[in-house]
Amino acid sequence: MAGEESVKQCTDEVSTPSSDDIDDIREHEHFLRVIEAFKGYRSHCLRRIQSAEDDFLELPEHHQQYLPNFRDNLDVMRTCVAHNHEVIKIMIQDAETMFENRNHALVNGDDDPHIKPTAFDMDKVKTTLKQFVRDWSQAGRAERAACYDPVVTAVEKRFPSETHDRRSVSVLVPGAGLGRLAHEFARRGYNCQGNEWSLFMLIASNFVLNRCKEVEDFRLYPWVHQWSNNMRSSDQTMHVTFPDINPSDLAEDVSFSMAAGDFLEVYRTSGVWDCVATVFFLDTAHNIVAYVETIWKILKPGGYWVNLGPLLYHYSEVPGESSIELSYEDLRNVIGKVGFDIEEEKENVKATYTQNPLSMLQYEYRCVFFVVRKPLEASLS
């Protein structure tokens, strides 16, 4: 029949999406979900503030009278959240062209479960705001001194300006976050590239590296989401300014870039980097041995790997995610068996990560710092 033939013809035109098509769809959905998370920051935070006010109003009246400034402080917090939201709006303006996506502004995350932000996504937004403190504010100077300075010093020791044209020394910084460590190498004249997988971090790093042209041009309230361990109410609404330096203030002949993508997928070419600098990065691996092998592969013979960080293992205990958790003793053995020579090593290097200095609770990592070298006689493979 004509009707049946019509149905058959339509069915014949349907094709099964390829794996590449599916990957593209999922990548686009992830991008949209990240954008929706940034857009939903204000409403997410205001719901939490309103919940605090509702709980307060359920207290007996004489208990409320003991706390005459409680609701006033919530109003200040609402103002802080609104200000953070204005910064976020500027931050995501370039995201569409940056990642060559289209029409994300027309999508409502509440209507599509594939792009509706999760609680984890909202935590990532708040973590990203705290990353500005660590990487680009005066308030983060102590953290940077503990985490970045030993690594920069080790690289400068191996590639001093007296004997090396730093423009010809290539330094890779995987897990670059908002790009400050990579920028520090570029400031010193090295040919540096940062690599980052997280879209949250990539969007924020693009903003600070390409849109921030004046020192302390922006203000954030990074601790407004911290509801416990506050010594004073005002600590929760303390602000920081950023950037502490002009990110665009680099020599014209310096090569500096940020590359998006999974470290293991982006870097596959043998023998192209003089140095790989990893800070709080190794434990982001599903398989840390693959990280070690990749670093070995991409380094030139005679190249250096400088590392500082803990072994938190981000995917440990995450349902559905594989994770190999090695002790440092085992990791050290792997590094040696892959072929590296250990030149320098320190344990119990104290460091923090996006720590609120005024919090009553302080976390401190006892990190491992090492410098290892790929022998000159090593093959390029």
N, C-alpha and C positions, 0 to 999 in steps of 0.2 A: 504494500500500500504506500501511497505517497507520504502519509504521516510517518510510517515506520522508516521509510527511506530517509526522510528528513532527519529523524533522530539518529540514524546510523551515520549519516554524513557528519553531523555535529560531533558524535562520539569519536569518529576517526581523526578529527582535528585536535583532540585533546592530547597533549604530550606530558610525559612525566618530567617534572623539574629535575635538572641535573644537580649533582652534589654542589657544584659551584654556585648555581642559582639559589639553592637552599642556604648556603653559607652567606651569600649576599643579603638574602632576606633577613637572616638572623642578625647579621652585623648591622643592618639598617634598623631593625627593631631595637637592638641594644642601644644604638645611637639615640633613637627617639626616646627610649626610657631614661637615659641619662639626662637629656634635655628636659624631659618632663619632671625629673627629680629636682633639677635646679629651679625650674619654674614653680614647683610646688613647695619650695623651701618655706616661704612665709606662712602659707596656710598650715603647713605641718607644725611649725613652731608655735603659731598662735593657738592651735588646738591644745598643745601642751600647756601653754600659759593659762588658757581658759580653764583647763582641768584643775590647775593649781588654785585658781580663784574659786571655782565651784567647791573644792574641798574646804577651802578657808571659810566660805559662807555657810557650810554645814556645821562648823564649830559652834558650841554654845556662845551666846552673845558676849558673856563676860570674858571668854577666852579670846574672842576677836578684839576686845578692848585692850588686852595685853599687847597687841600687835598693831598699833595705830598706823604704821608705815608699810604694812605688808602689801596692800593693794596698790599703794603708790609705787612701790618697787616693781610690781608687775607691769604697771603702765610704762615705766622706764624700760623694762625689758621688751615690751611691744615696740617701742621706738627703736631700740637697738636692732631688733629683728627686721624692722622695716628698712633701716639703713643698710643692713647686710644684703637685703633683697635688692636694693638699688644697685649695689656693687655687682651682684650676681647678674642682673639684667644687662649691664655693660659687658660683663665677662662672656656671656653667651651670644652676643651680637654677631661675632665673627665665626661662630661654630659651623653654621651652614656652609659657608664657602670654604672654611678650613678643611672640612672632611667631605666636601663635594656631595652633600646630601641635599635633598629638596623637600619642601612642603612640610617640614616638621612643625612649623608654626600653625598649620591647619589641623593638626591631630590633637585629639583630646585623650589623654592617657586614661581617663576614667572610662572611656568607651571601648578600649581595646585591652584585653587582659595581657597581651603580649608586651605592651609598652607601659603598663601601669607600674609606677615605681613601687618597689618593695621597701620594707623597713630598713633592709640592708642598704638599699640605694640612698635613702635619706641620711643614714649614718655616714655614707661616703661623702655626701655634700658637706656635712658638718666637719668631717675629718679634713676635707679639702680646705675649708676656711682656716682651720688650725695650721695647715701646712704653710700658709702665708706667713704665719708667725715664725715658724722654724726657718724658712728659707729667705724671707725678704723683709724682716723687721729688725729693729734694734733689740727688741725683746727676745729674739731668737739667737742673738750673738753668742751666748754661752753654749747653746746646743751645737751651733755650727763650729765653734772652737773645739769642742770635744770630738765631734764626728768627722768634720771635713779637714780641719787643719793638719792632723797627722798624715792624712792621705795626700794632701797637696804638698806637704813638706817632703814626703817620701818620693814623690814624682819629681819635684824640683831637684832633689839630691841626685837622682839618676839621670836627669836631663837638664843640667844647669845651663843657663844662658851663656856662660863663658865658653862652653865647648859645643853647644848645639844651637842651630837655628830653630827656635821653637816652632816657627811656622811649619816646619817639615816634620815635627813630632806629632803623631796622631794619637789622641787620647779618646777612649770610648767610656762613657758613663752609663751603664745599664741601670734601669730603675731610677731614672733621673728625677722623678717627682716634678717639682716646679722649676727645676733647672738650675738651682743656685750653684751646686758643686761644679756642674759642667761650665757654667758661666765663669766661675773662679778660674778654671783652667784657661778659658778663652781670654780672660783679663790679663793673664800672665803670658799671653802670646802663643799658646799651644793651639794646634788644629784639633778642635774638640767637637764631638757629637754626643748628645744625650739621647738615650733611648727610653721610652716609656710605653707601657701597655695600657694603663688605666685611662679611659676617656675623661674621667673626672679630672685627673691630673693634667692631661694634655690640653683640655679646654682652659684650665686655669693657668698653665704655663704659657700658652699662646697669648693669653691676656697680659700677663705680667711682663713677658719678654718683648712683646710687640706693640702693646698699647700704653704701657706705663712709661712716660717720658720725663716725669719730674719726680724728684726725691720727695717721699712722704706725701704723695699726691692723693692717696686713698686711706680711708679709715675703716676698720672692721672691729666687731665685737665678738671675738672668737670663743669666749667662755660663757656666753649667754645661754648655752645649752647645758651647762654643768649645774645640776640641781643638788648635788651633795658635796660635802667636804669644803664648803665655802666658809672662810673665817669671818668675812663681812659680807653683807648684802651687796655692797658696792663692788666687791671683787667679781661678781657675776656679770656686771655691766661695764667692766674695764675695757678700754679700747686700745688698739695698737694702730700705728700708721705704717704704710708701706708704699713703695719699696724704700729701703734704707740707702740704696745707691741707684743711680740711673742705669737700668739694664741695657740701654742702647749705647752706653758710653764704652765702646770697644774700638780698638784700632781698625782702620779700614782694611788692612791687609790680613786680618785674622779671620779664619774660617770657623764659624760656629753654627751648629744646626741641632734640631731636635727631630728624631725619627720615631714615628709611631709604629707599634706592633710588638708582637711577642718576640722576645730576645732570641729564642731558639730558631724562629722562622726568618727573622730579618737578617741575622748574621750567620752566613754559611760559607763565605769566601775565605779561603785559607791565607794566612800570613799577610794581613793588611794593616794591623794595628800595632803601634809601638808600645801601647800601654792600655790596660783595662783597669778602671778604678770602680770598685763596688763598695757601696756604703748602705748597710741595712737592706741588702738585695738578695743574698744567697738563699735566704729562707723563704723567698717567694716562689721557689721552684716546686713543681710536682715531683721532679726527680733531680735532686741536687747534683748527682753524678753527671747528668747531661749538661748542666751548667759548666762544670769543671772541664769537661771534654770540649765544649764549644769555645770556652775562653782559650784553651790550649790551641785549638785549631786556628782561630782568627788572629792570634798573636804572631808577629814576626819572630823568627829565631833571634834570641837575645832580648825579646820583649818582656815587659814586666806586668804582673798582676798585683795590684795593691787592694787590700780588703780591710774593712772594719765593720763589725756588726755582730749581732747575736744569732741564735738559731731558734727563732720563734716558730718557724714552719707554719705558714699562713693557711695551708690546706689540711693541716692535722685536725682530725675530728670533724671535718666538714663532710656531711653526708653526700655521697655520690662523687666525691673528688678523691683521686689517688694521691698518695703522699708518702715519700720515703724520708723518714726522720733519722738522720745520722747524728751521733755524738760528734763533738769536735775531734775527738781522737780518731774516729773512723773517717771523718772527712779529711783530716790531715793525711791519713794513710792513702786515701784515694788521690789526693793532690800529688803525693810522691810517686804513686804507681803510674799515674798519667804521664809523668816525666818532669814535673817542675822541680827546680832546686829552691829550697827555702833560704832566703837571705836574712830575713828579719821576722821576729815573731814576739808578740806580747799578749798575755792573757790578763783578764780582769781590768780591761780598759773601761772606765765608768762613763756611761753616756745615757742620755734620755732621748725621748722621741715625742715631739709635740706636747711637751709637758707644760701644764699650767703652773708657773712658779709660785703662785699664791695659794694653790690647793693644799688642803690639809692631808691629802694623800699623794705621795710621791712615788713613782715607779722609776727604778734605775736598773739599766742593763749593765752587766759585766761582759763586755764585748771581747772578741778576739781581733787583734790587728796582725796582719802579716803582709810581707812583700815576698813574692816568689818570682822566679825567672824561668823563661823557656830557654834552654841551653842554645848557644849559637850553632852547635852542630846538629840541632834538631831538624827534622824534615819539615816541609811546609804542610804536611797533612795532619 
